[in-house]
Amino acid sequence: MTDSSPDSRDPITQLIHHPYQPPLGFQAPQPAVHKASTVIFANTAAMRNRDWRSRSGYTYGLHGTPTTFTLEERLCQLEGGLQCLLVPSGLAALANVALALLSQGDEILIPDNAYGPNKALAEGELARWGIAHQWYDPLNPADLADRISPRTRLVWLEAPGSVTMEFPDLPALTAICRERGVISALDNTWGAGLAFKPFDFGQGWGVDISAQALTKYPSGGGDVLMGSIITRDDALHVRLKGTHMRLGLGVGANDVESVLRSLPSIALRYQAHDQAARALAGWLQAQPAVAQVLHPALEGAPGHGHWQALCGTQGQPALAAGLFSIVVDQRYSAAQVDAFCDALRLFKLGYSWGGPISLVVPYHLASMRSRPQAHLRPGTVVRFSIGLEAVQDLQADLAQALASHLSDR
């Protein structure tokens, strides 16, 4: 008989099955990073009794580790939810929700000013699978009410709208969904769980689902792609998680670590982005080339009253993300606007927002909207994401680019 005691095993086997276990009780400011595809069970009974739908134990890396469970719990605390799913991007969060809740013959309603890829998903895959869609006017709750039909299963909300920053009456829109028995889902990336609480609008209720691109403020570094889906309803969460499992959606432990490391500073960063953006938005209002500044915290901005009512009810000064757009006066061509953007030195051309570097993107709005935008002045829309640079340096950068390319002199 071969001696199978540990000391007689091949050194390679001993490396893999080494008996050492570190002592318990280690604590540090950051949670440990647990990487796993395989999860080890104590015995076959534990393997057969473990339920992948429950966070009471572990079954497989895709279904959760101590690291991902920790981030999920902290995000629930941030947004006021009870259950959370992590997905590879913000768009994956939107897609997971749609695929979990919609079937052939159903209909989805999306605001006309929603995040473009969400609309593209409805026009592409959802339409091919026999799921209808309509765009509604987010500033007119009656338009949403008129469009809801017996086929409608899901209504997306976004606050504020993508690029043009209109802030809707979220309590009114969600009340319509609730009255009609339709699930409401909010893209809460802008609010980030800080500007307002998506599940409680001060009346004891809010949306059914809150989705975020953790890529933005929760990460804060411009180097992580991740999304979240948060709910308060157990049955709804199970539906979403079933699709999450069947699609095989997962996130990397090191990316989760990055978000966990950034979360403690999210409120400080959000406020810094907010203050800088308001200062620059106010300064741009006075520039001759700027026909309109689109920022929900500014008087006269589309939906400003709705922003004030919702975001000013937390017992603190009303918050807004560090994001706004301008409408460059129509007397300047699109080529001149492009030259202005190219001339910026600190502002970099790039998508996304919420990171330390300020970004700028010019848009051709007519290709993004299905209806006239009467509340917008004629001209070219340019969106700014304000980073963490000194405000005076960003203002000087804007001033030199305006003087070079958007000046009548």
C-alpha positions as a Markdown table, in Angstrom:
| # | Residue | x | y | z |
|---|---|---|---|---|
| 1 | Met | 0.0 | 0.0 | 0.0 |
| 2 | Thr | 1.3 | 3.4 | -0.9 |
| 3 | Asp | 1.8 | 5.8 | 2.0 |
| 4 | Ser | -0.6 | 8.7 | 1.4 |
| 5 | Ser | 0.3 | 10.9 | 4.4 |
| 6 | Pro | 0.9 | 14.5 | 3.5 |
| 7 | Asp | 4.7 | 14.3 | 3.8 |
| 8 | Ser | 4.8 | 11.5 | 1.3 |
| 9 | Arg | 2.9 | 13.3 | -1.4 |
| 10 | Asp | 4.6 | 14.9 | -4.4 |
| 11 | Pro | 5.7 | 18.5 | -3.7 |
| 12 | Ile | 3.4 | 19.8 | -6.5 |
| 13 | Thr | 0.4 | 18.0 | -4.8 |
| 14 | Gln | 1.4 | 19.5 | -1.5 |
| 15 | Leu | 1.5 | 23.0 | -3.0 |
| 16 | Ile | -2.1 | 22.6 | -4.2 |
| 17 | His | -3.4 | 20.8 | -1.1 |
| 18 | His | -1.3 | 22.6 | 1.6 |
| 19 | Pro | -3.0 | 22.3 | 5.0 |
| 20 | Tyr | -2.1 | 25.8 | 6.3 |
| 21 | Gln | -5.1 | 28.1 | 7.1 |
| 22 | Pro | -4.3 | 31.7 | 8.2 |
| 23 | Pro | -5.7 | 32.6 | 11.6 |
| 24 | Leu | -9.1 | 34.2 | 11.9 |
| 25 | Gly | -9.8 | 37.7 | 13.1 |
| 26 | Phe | -7.8 | 39.8 | 10.5 |
| 27 | Gln | -9.4 | 43.1 | 9.9 |
| 28 | Ala | -8.4 | 46.0 | 7.7 |
| 29 | Pro | -10.1 | 49.1 | 6.2 |
| 30 | Gln | -10.7 | 47.5 | 2.8 |
| 31 | Pro | -12.7 | 44.2 | 2.4 |
| 32 | Ala | -10.8 | 41.1 | 1.2 |
| 33 | Val | -10.8 | 40.3 | -2.5 |
| 34 | His | -12.2 | 36.8 | -3.0 |
| 35 | Lys | -11.6 | 35.4 | -6.6 |
| 36 | Ala | -13.4 | 32.2 | -7.5 |
| 37 | Ser | -15.1 | 30.3 | -10.2 |
| 38 | Thr | -15.2 | 27.0 | -8.2 |
| 39 | Val | -16.6 | 27.2 | -4.6 |
| 40 | Ile | -15.7 | 24.3 | -2.3 |
| 41 | Phe | -18.4 | 22.6 | -0.4 |
| 42 | Ala | -17.9 | 20.8 | 2.9 |
| 43 | Asn | -19.8 | 17.7 | 1.8 |
| 44 | Thr | -22.3 | 16.5 | -0.7 |
| 45 | Ala | -25.3 | 17.4 | 1.6 |
| 46 | Ala | -24.1 | 21.0 | 1.6 |
| 47 | Met | -23.7 | 21.0 | -2.1 |
| 48 | Arg | -27.2 | 19.7 | -2.7 |
| 49 | Asn | -28.8 | 22.0 | -0.1 |
| 50 | Arg | -27.2 | 25.2 | -1.2 |
| 51 | Asp | -29.5 | 27.6 | -3.1 |
| 52 | Trp | -27.8 | 29.9 | -5.6 |
| 53 | Arg | -30.7 | 32.4 | -5.2 |
| 54 | Ser | -29.8 | 33.0 | -1.6 |
| 55 | Arg | -26.9 | 35.1 | -0.2 |
| 56 | Ser | -26.8 | 32.8 | 2.9 |
| 57 | Gly | -24.1 | 30.7 | 1.2 |
| 58 | Tyr | -21.9 | 30.3 | -1.9 |
| 59 | Thr | -22.4 | 28.0 | -4.9 |
| 60 | Tyr | -20.4 | 29.3 | -7.8 |
| 61 | Gly | -18.3 | 32.4 | -8.5 |
| 62 | Leu | -21.0 | 33.8 | -10.9 |
| 63 | His | -23.5 | 33.7 | -8.1 |
| 64 | Gly | -21.5 | 35.6 | -5.5 |
| 65 | Thr | -18.4 | 35.7 | -3.3 |
| 66 | Pro | -17.9 | 37.6 | 0.0 |
| 67 | Thr | -16.5 | 40.5 | -2.0 |
| 68 | Thr | -19.5 | 40.9 | -4.4 |
| 69 | Phe | -22.0 | 40.3 | -1.5 |
| 70 | Thr | -20.3 | 43.1 | 0.4 |
| 71 | Leu | -20.6 | 45.6 | -2.5 |
| 72 | Glu | -24.2 | 44.6 | -3.1 |
| 73 | Glu | -25.1 | 45.3 | 0.5 |
| 74 | Arg | -23.4 | 48.6 | 0.5 |
| 75 | Leu | -25.2 | 49.7 | -2.7 |
| 76 | Cys | -28.5 | 48.7 | -1.1 |
| 77 | Gln | -27.7 | 50.9 | 1.8 |
| 78 | Leu | -26.8 | 53.8 | -0.6 |
| 79 | Glu | -30.0 | 53.6 | -2.6 |
| 80 | Gly | -32.4 | 52.3 | 0.0 |
| 81 | Gly | -33.0 | 48.9 | -1.6 |
| 82 | Leu | -33.1 | 45.4 | -0.2 |
| 83 | Gln | -31.6 | 43.3 | -3.0 |
| 84 | Cys | -28.8 | 44.0 | -5.6 |
| 85 | Leu | -27.4 | 42.3 | -8.7 |
| 86 | Leu | -24.0 | 43.3 | -10.1 |
| 87 | Val | -23.6 | 43.2 | -13.9 |
| 88 | Pro | -20.7 | 44.0 | -16.3 |
| 89 | Ser | -21.9 | 47.5 | -17.2 |
| 90 | Gly | -24.7 | 50.0 | -16.9 |
| 91 | Leu | -26.1 | 48.9 | -20.2 |
| 92 | Ala | -26.0 | 45.3 | -19.1 |
| 93 | Ala | -28.2 | 46.4 | -16.1 |
| 94 | Leu | -30.8 | 47.9 | -18.5 |
| 95 | Ala | -30.7 | 44.8 | -20.7 |
| 96 | Asn | -31.0 | 42.4 | -17.8 |
| 97 | Val | -34.2 | 44.2 | -16.6 |
| 98 | Ala | -35.7 | 44.1 | -20.1 |
| 99 | Leu | -34.9 | 40.5 | -20.8 |
| 100 | Ala | -36.2 | 39.4 | -17.4 |
| 101 | Leu | -39.6 | 41.1 | -17.6 |
| 102 | Leu | -40.6 | 41.2 | -21.3 |
| 103 | Ser | -41.9 | 38.5 | -23.6 |
| 104 | Gln | -43.1 | 38.3 | -27.2 |
| 105 | Gly | -46.2 | 40.5 | -27.6 |
| 106 | Asp | -45.3 | 42.8 | -24.6 |
| 107 | Glu | -44.5 | 46.5 | -24.9 |
| 108 | Ile | -41.9 | 48.7 | -23.3 |
| 109 | Leu | -42.1 | 52.5 | -22.9 |
| 110 | Ile | -39.0 | 54.6 | -22.8 |
| 111 | Pro | -38.6 | 58.4 | -22.5 |
| 112 | Asp | -37.6 | 60.1 | -25.7 |
| 113 | Asn | -34.6 | 61.6 | -24.0 |
| 114 | Ala | -33.3 | 58.4 | -22.5 |
| 115 | Tyr | -29.8 | 57.0 | -22.7 |
| 116 | Gly | -29.3 | 56.2 | -26.4 |
| 117 | Pro | -28.2 | 52.5 | -26.1 |
| 118 | Asn | -31.3 | 51.7 | -24.1 |
| 119 | Lys | -33.4 | 53.0 | -27.0 |
| 120 | Ala | -31.2 | 51.1 | -29.4 |
| 121 | Leu | -31.8 | 47.8 | -27.5 |
| 122 | Ala | -35.5 | 48.3 | -27.9 |
| 123 | Glu | -35.2 | 49.0 | -31.6 |
| 124 | Gly | -32.8 | 46.1 | -32.1 |
| 125 | Glu | -33.0 | 42.9 | -30.1 |
| 126 | Leu | -36.3 | 43.6 | -28.4 |
| 127 | Ala | -38.1 | 44.4 | -31.6 |
| 128 | Arg | -36.6 | 41.3 | -33.3 |
| 129 | Trp | -38.1 | 39.2 | -30.5 |
| 130 | Gly | -41.6 | 40.6 | -31.0 |
| 131 | Ile | -41.5 | 43.2 | -28.1 |
| 132 | Ala | -43.0 | 46.6 | -29.1 |
| 133 | His | -41.7 | 50.0 | -27.9 |
| 134 | Gln | -42.8 | 53.6 | -27.7 |
| 135 | Trp | -41.0 | 56.8 | -26.8 |
| 136 | Tyr | -43.0 | 59.1 | -24.5 |
| 137 | Asp | -42.5 | 62.7 | -23.4 |
| 138 | Pro | -41.0 | 62.6 | -20.0 |
| 139 | Leu | -42.0 | 66.2 | -19.2 |
| 140 | Asn | -45.7 | 65.4 | -19.8 |
| 141 | Pro | -47.1 | 62.7 | -17.5 |
| 142 | Ala | -50.3 | 62.7 | -19.5 |
| 143 | Asp | -48.4 | 61.5 | -22.5 |
| 144 | Leu | -47.2 | 58.5 | -20.6 |
| 145 | Ala | -50.7 | 57.8 | -19.3 |
| 146 | Asp | -52.1 | 57.9 | -22.8 |
| 147 | Arg | -49.5 | 55.4 | -24.1 |
| 148 | Ile | -49.8 | 52.7 | -21.5 |
| 149 | Ser | -51.8 | 49.8 | -22.9 |
| 150 | Pro | -52.7 | 46.3 | -21.8 |
| 151 | Arg | -49.5 | 45.2 | -23.5 |
| 152 | Thr | -47.3 | 47.5 | -21.5 |
| 153 | Arg | -45.1 | 45.6 | -19.0 |
| 154 | Leu | -42.2 | 48.0 | -18.3 |
| 155 | Val | -41.7 | 51.8 | -18.2 |
| 156 | Trp | -38.2 | 53.2 | -18.0 |
| 157 | Leu | -37.6 | 56.5 | -16.3 |
| 158 | Glu | -34.5 | 58.7 | -16.4 |
| 159 | Ala | -33.7 | 61.7 | -14.3 |
| 160 | Pro | -32.5 | 63.9 | -15.8 |
| 161 | Gly | -32.7 | 63.0 | -19.5 |
| 162 | Ser | -29.6 | 62.1 | -21.4 |
| 163 | Val | -27.6 | 65.0 | -22.8 |
| 164 | Thr | -30.4 | 67.6 | -22.7 |
| 165 | Met | -30.8 | 67.2 | -18.9 |
| 166 | Glu | -34.6 | 67.6 | -18.6 |
| 167 | Phe | -35.8 | 66.6 | -15.1 |
| 168 | Pro | -39.1 | 64.9 | -15.1 |
| 169 | Asp | -41.8 | 64.7 | -12.4 |
| 170 | Leu | -40.8 | 61.3 | -11.1 |
| 171 | Pro | -43.5 | 61.0 | -8.4 |
| 172 | Ala | -46.2 | 61.7 | -11.0 |
| 173 | Leu | -44.7 | 59.2 | -13.5 |
| 174 | Thr | -44.3 | 56.5 | -11.0 |
| 175 | Ala | -47.8 | 57.1 | -9.7 |
| 176 | Ile | -49.2 | 56.5 | -13.2 |
| 177 | Cys | -47.3 | 53.2 | -13.4 |
| 178 | Arg | -48.4 | 52.1 | -10.0 |
| 179 | Glu | -52.1 | 52.9 | -10.8 |
| 180 | Arg | -51.8 | 50.9 | -14.1 |
| 181 | Gly | -50.0 | 48.0 | -12.5 |
| 182 | Val | -46.9 | 48.5 | -14.7 |
| 183 | Ile | -43.4 | 48.0 | -13.4 |
| 184 | Ser | -41.3 | 51.2 | -13.3 |
| 185 | Ala | -37.5 | 51.1 | -13.6 |
| 186 | Leu | -35.2 | 54.1 | -13.2 |
| 187 | Asp | -31.8 | 54.7 | -14.7 |
| 188 | Asn | -30.4 | 56.3 | -11.5 |
| 189 | Thr | -26.8 | 56.8 | -12.6 |
| 190 | Trp | -27.1 | 60.6 | -12.4 |
| 191 | Gly | -28.6 | 60.6 | -8.9 |
| 192 | Ala | -26.2 | 57.8 | -7.7 |
| 193 | Gly | -28.3 | 57.3 | -4.6 |
| 194 | Leu | -27.2 | 60.7 | -3.3 |
| 195 | Ala | -29.4 | 63.3 | -5.0 |
| 196 | Phe | -32.6 | 61.5 | -4.1 |
| 197 | Lys | -33.8 | 58.1 | -2.9 |
| 198 | Pro | -35.3 | 56.1 | -5.8 |
| 199 | Phe | -37.5 | 53.9 | -3.6 |
| 200 | Asp | -39.0 | 56.7 | -1.5 |
| 201 | Phe | -40.1 | 60.0 | -3.0 |
| 202 | Gly | -41.3 | 61.3 | 0.4 |
| 203 | Gln | -44.7 | 59.5 | 0.0 |
| 204 | Gly | -43.5 | 56.1 | 1.2 |
| 205 | Trp | -43.0 | 54.7 | -2.4 |
| 206 | Gly | -40.9 | 55.2 | -5.5 |
| 207 | Val | -39.8 | 53.1 | -8.4 |
| 208 | Asp | -39.8 | 49.3 | -8.5 |
| 209 | Ile | -36.3 | 49.0 | -9.9 |
| 210 | Ser | -33.2 | 51.2 | -9.8 |
| 211 | Ala | -30.4 | 50.6 | -12.2 |
| 212 | Gln | -27.0 | 52.3 | -12.1 |
| 213 | Ala | -23.8 | 52.4 | -14.2 |
| 214 | Leu | -21.4 | 52.0 | -11.3 |
| 215 | Thr | -18.9 | 53.0 | -14.0 |
| 216 | Lys | -19.6 | 56.6 | -13.1 |
| 217 | Tyr | -19.7 | 58.0 | -9.5 |
| 218 | Pro | -19.5 | 54.8 | -7.5 |
| 219 | Ser | -16.2 | 53.9 | -9.3 |
| 220 | Gly | -15.1 | 57.5 | -9.8 |
| 221 | Gly | -11.8 | 56.6 | -11.6 |
| 222 | Gly | -12.9 | 56.2 | -15.2 |
| 223 | Asp | -11.4 | 52.7 | -15.1 |
| 224 | Val | -14.2 | 50.3 | -14.2 |
| 225 | Leu | -17.1 | 49.0 | -16.2 |
| 226 | Met | -19.9 | 47.7 | -13.9 |
| 227 | Gly | -23.7 | 48.1 | -13.3 |
| 228 | Ser | -26.2 | 47.4 | -10.6 |
| 229 | Ile | -29.9 | 46.5 | -10.4 |
| 230 | Ile | -31.5 | 47.2 | -7.0 |
| 231 | Thr | -35.1 | 46.3 | -5.9 |
| 232 | Arg | -37.1 | 46.1 | -2.7 |
| 233 | Asp | -39.5 | 43.3 | -3.8 |
| 234 | Asp | -38.4 | 39.7 | -3.3 |
| 235 | Ala | -40.4 | 38.2 | -6.1 |
| 236 | Leu | -39.2 | 40.9 | -8.6 |
| 237 | His | -35.6 | 40.3 | -7.5 |
| 238 | Val | -35.9 | 36.5 | -8.1 |
| 239 | Arg | -37.2 | 37.2 | -11.7 |
| 240 | Leu | -34.2 | 39.5 | -12.3 |
| 241 | Lys | -31.8 | 37.1 | -10.7 |
| 242 | Gly | -33.0 | 34.1 | -12.8 |
| 243 | Thr | -32.2 | 36.0 | -16.0 |
| 244 | His | -28.9 | 37.1 | -14.5 |
| 245 | Met | -28.0 | 33.5 | -13.9 |
| 246 | Arg | -29.1 | 32.2 | -17.2 |
| 247 | Leu | -27.2 | 34.9 | -19.1 |
| 248 | Gly | -24.1 | 34.1 | -17.1 |
| 249 | Leu | -23.5 | 37.7 | -16.0 |
| 250 | Gly | -20.6 | 38.2 | -13.6 |
| 251 | Val | -18.1 | 40.9 | -12.6 |
| 252 | Gly | -14.4 | 40.7 | -11.7 |
| 253 | Ala | -13.3 | 40.7 | -8.1 |
| 254 | Asn | -10.7 | 43.3 | -8.7 |
| 255 | Asp | -13.2 | 45.6 | -10.3 |
| 256 | Val | -15.5 | 45.1 | -7.3 |
| 257 | Glu | -12.5 | 45.9 | -5.1 |
| 258 | Ser | -12.0 | 49.2 | -7.0 |
| 259 | Val | -15.7 | 50.2 | -6.4 |
| 260 | Leu | -15.6 | 49.2 | -2.8 |
| 261 | Arg | -12.5 | 51.4 | -2.3 |
| 262 | Ser | -14.1 | 54.4 | -3.9 |
| 263 | Leu | -17.5 | 54.2 | -2.2 |
| 264 | Pro | -16.5 | 55.8 | 1.1 |
| 265 | Ser | -15.6 | 59.0 | -0.8 |
| 266 | Ile | -18.6 | 59.1 | -3.2 |
| 267 | Ala | -20.5 | 61.8 | -1.3 |
| 268 | Leu | -17.5 | 64.1 | -1.1 |
| 269 | Arg | -16.7 | 63.6 | -4.8 |
| 270 | Tyr | -20.3 | 64.1 | -5.9 |
| 271 | Gln | -20.5 | 67.4 | -4.0 |
| 272 | Ala | -17.2 | 68.6 | -5.5 |
| 273 | His | -18.3 | 67.7 | -9.0 |
| 274 | Asp | -21.7 | 69.4 | -8.3 |
| 275 | Gln | -20.2 | 72.7 | -7.0 |
| 276 | Ala | -17.7 | 72.9 | -9.9 |
| 277 | Ala | -20.3 | 72.2 | -12.5 |
| 278 | Arg | -22.7 | 74.9 | -11.2 |
| 279 | Ala | -19.9 | 77.4 | -11.1 |
| 280 | Leu | -19.0 | 76.7 | -14.7 |
| 281 | Ala | -22.6 | 76.5 | -15.9 |
| 282 | Gly | -23.3 | 79.9 | -14.4 |
| 283 | Trp | -20.3 | 81.4 | -16.0 |
| 284 | Leu | -21.2 | 79.9 | -19.4 |
| 285 | Gln | -24.7 | 81.5 | -19.2 |
| 286 | Ala | -23.0 | 84.9 | -19.6 |
| 287 | Gln | -21.0 | 84.0 | -22.7 |
| 288 | Pro | -22.3 | 85.4 | -26.0 |
| 289 | Ala | -21.8 | 82.2 | -28.0 |
| 290 | Val | -24.0 | 80.2 | -25.6 |
| 291 | Ala | -27.7 | 80.3 | -26.3 |
| 292 | Gln | -28.8 | 78.1 | -23.4 |
| 293 | Val | -27.3 | 76.2 | -20.5 |
| 294 | Leu | -29.0 | 72.9 | -19.6 |
| 295 | His | -28.5 | 72.1 | -16.0 |
| 296 | Pro | -31.5 | 71.1 | -13.8 |
| 297 | Ala | -30.3 | 73.2 | -10.8 |
| 298 | Leu | -30.4 | 76.4 | -12.9 |
| 299 | Glu | -33.5 | 78.5 | -12.8 |
| 300 | Gly | -35.4 | 78.2 | -16.0 |
| 301 | Ala | -33.9 | 74.8 | -17.0 |
| 302 | Pro | -36.4 | 72.2 | -18.2 |
| 303 | Gly | -37.8 | 70.5 | -15.2 |
| 304 | His | -36.0 | 72.7 | -12.7 |
| 305 | Gly | -39.0 | 72.8 | -10.4 |
| 306 | His | -39.2 | 69.0 | -10.4 |
| 307 | Trp | -35.5 | 68.7 | -9.5 |
| 308 | Gln | -35.9 | 71.2 | -6.6 |
| 309 | Ala | -39.0 | 69.4 | -5.3 |
| 310 | Leu | -37.4 | 65.9 | -5.4 |
| 311 | Cys | -33.7 | 66.6 | -4.6 |
| 312 | Gly | -34.3 | 69.3 | -2.0 |
| 313 | Thr | -36.3 | 67.1 | 0.4 |
| 314 | Gln | -33.5 | 65.2 | 2.1 |
| 315 | Gly | -32.9 | 67.8 | 4.8 |
| 316 | Gln | -29.7 | 68.9 | 3.0 |
| 317 | Pro | -29.0 | 71.3 | 0.2 |
| 318 | Ala | -30.3 | 70.0 | -3.1 |
| 319 | Leu | -27.6 | 68.0 | -5.0 |
| 320 | Ala | -27.0 | 67.6 | -8.7 |
| 321 | Ala | -24.4 | 65.6 | -10.6 |
| 322 | Gly | -21.4 | 67.3 | -12.2 |
| 323 | Leu | -22.9 | 67.1 | -15.7 |
| 324 | Phe | -24.5 | 69.8 | -17.9 |
| 325 | Ser | -24.9 | 70.8 | -21.5 |
| 326 | Ile | -24.9 | 74.0 | -23.5 |
| 327 | Val | -26.6 | 75.0 | -26.7 |
| 328 | Val | -24.1 | 76.9 | -28.9 |
| 329 | Asp | -25.9 | 79.6 | -30.8 |
| 330 | Gln | -27.1 | 78.6 | -34.3 |
| 331 | Arg | -25.0 | 81.3 | -35.9 |
| 332 | Tyr | -22.0 | 79.0 | -35.4 |
| 333 | Ser | -21.7 | 75.9 | -37.6 |
| 334 | Ala | -21.2 | 72.4 | -36.4 |
| 335 | Ala | -17.7 | 72.5 | -37.7 |
| 336 | Gln | -17.0 | 75.6 | -35.6 |
| 337 | Val | -18.4 | 73.8 | -32.5 |
| 338 | Asp | -16.1 | 70.8 | -33.3 |
| 339 | Ala | -13.2 | 73.1 | -33.5 |
| 340 | Phe | -14.1 | 74.6 | -30.1 |
| 341 | Cys | -14.2 | 71.1 | -28.6 |
| 342 | Asp | -10.9 | 70.2 | -30.2 |
| 343 | Ala | -9.3 | 73.4 | -28.9 |
| 344 | Leu | -10.0 | 72.5 | -25.2 |
| 345 | Arg | -6.8 | 71.4 | -23.4 |
| 346 | Leu | -8.0 | 70.2 | -20.0 |
| 347 | Phe | -11.4 | 68.9 | -21.2 |
| 348 | Lys | -10.8 | 65.6 | -23.1 |
| 349 | Leu | -13.0 | 64.2 | -25.8 |
| 350 | Gly | -14.5 | 61.1 | -24.4 |
| 351 | Tyr | -17.7 | 59.4 | -23.3 |
| 352 | Ser | -18.9 | 58.6 | -19.8 |
| 353 | Trp | -18.6 | 60.9 | -16.7 |
| 354 | Gly | -18.0 | 60.9 | -13.0 |
| 355 | Gly | -14.3 | 60.5 | -13.1 |
| 356 | Pro | -11.5 | 62.9 | -12.2 |
| 357 | Ile | -10.9 | 64.2 | -15.7 |
| 358 | Ser | -13.3 | 66.7 | -17.3 |
| 359 | Leu | -14.8 | 65.5 | -20.6 |
| 360 | Val | -16.6 | 67.2 | -23.5 |
| 361 | Val | -18.8 | 65.7 | -26.3 |
| 362 | Pro | -20.6 | 67.6 | -29.1 |
| 363 | Tyr | -23.9 | 66.0 | -30.2 |
| 364 | His | -26.2 | 66.0 | -33.3 |
| 365 | Leu | -29.4 | 66.1 | -31.4 |
| 366 | Ala | -31.8 | 65.7 | -34.3 |
| 367 | Ser | -30.6 | 62.1 | -34.7 |
| 368 | Met | -31.3 | 61.3 | -31.1 |
| 369 | Arg | -34.9 | 62.5 | -30.6 |
| 370 | Ser | -38.1 | 61.5 | -32.3 |
| 371 | Arg | -40.1 | 64.7 | -31.5 |
| 372 | Pro | -39.5 | 68.4 | -31.7 |
| 373 | Gln | -37.6 | 69.9 | -28.6 |
| 374 | Ala | -39.6 | 73.2 | -28.2 |
| 375 | His | -37.9 | 73.9 | -24.9 |
| 376 | Leu | -34.4 | 74.0 | -26.5 |
| 377 | Arg | -33.0 | 77.0 | -28.3 |
| 378 | Pro | -31.7 | 76.5 | -31.9 |
| 379 | Gly | -28.1 | 75.5 | -32.1 |
| 380 | Thr | -25.6 | 72.7 | -31.4 |
| 381 | Val | -25.6 | 70.8 | -28.1 |
| 382 | Val | -22.3 | 70.2 | -26.3 |
| 383 | Arg | -22.2 | 68.1 | -23.0 |
| 384 | Phe | -19.6 | 68.7 | -20.3 |
| 385 | Ser | -18.7 | 66.3 | -17.5 |
| 386 | Ile | -16.9 | 68.2 | -14.9 |
| 387 | Gly | -14.0 | 66.4 | -13.2 |
| 388 | Leu | -12.0 | 67.3 | -10.1 |
| 389 | Glu | -9.6 | 69.9 | -11.6 |
| 390 | Ala | -9.5 | 73.4 | -10.2 |
| 391 | Val | -12.5 | 75.4 | -11.4 |
| 392 | Gln | -10.4 | 78.5 | -12.4 |
| 393 | Asp | -8.3 | 76.3 | -14.6 |
| 394 | Leu | -11.3 | 74.8 | -16.3 |
| 395 | Gln | -12.9 | 78.2 | -16.8 |
| 396 | Ala | -9.7 | 79.5 | -18.4 |
| 397 | Asp | -9.6 | 76.5 | -20.7 |
| 398 | Leu | -13.2 | 77.2 | -21.8 |
| 399 | Ala | -12.4 | 80.9 | -22.3 |
| 400 | Gln | -9.5 | 80.3 | -24.6 |
| 401 | Ala | -11.4 | 77.9 | -26.7 |
| 402 | Leu | -14.4 | 80.2 | -27.0 |
| 403 | Ala | -12.2 | 83.1 | -27.9 |
| 404 | Ser | -10.5 | 81.1 | -30.6 |
| 405 | His | -13.4 | 79.5 | -32.3 |
| 406 | Leu | -16.8 | 80.8 | -31.1 |
| 407 | Ser | -16.2 | 84.5 | -31.1 |
| 408 | Asp | -17.6 | 87.2 | -33.4 |
| 409 | Arg | -14.4 | 89.3 | -33.1 |
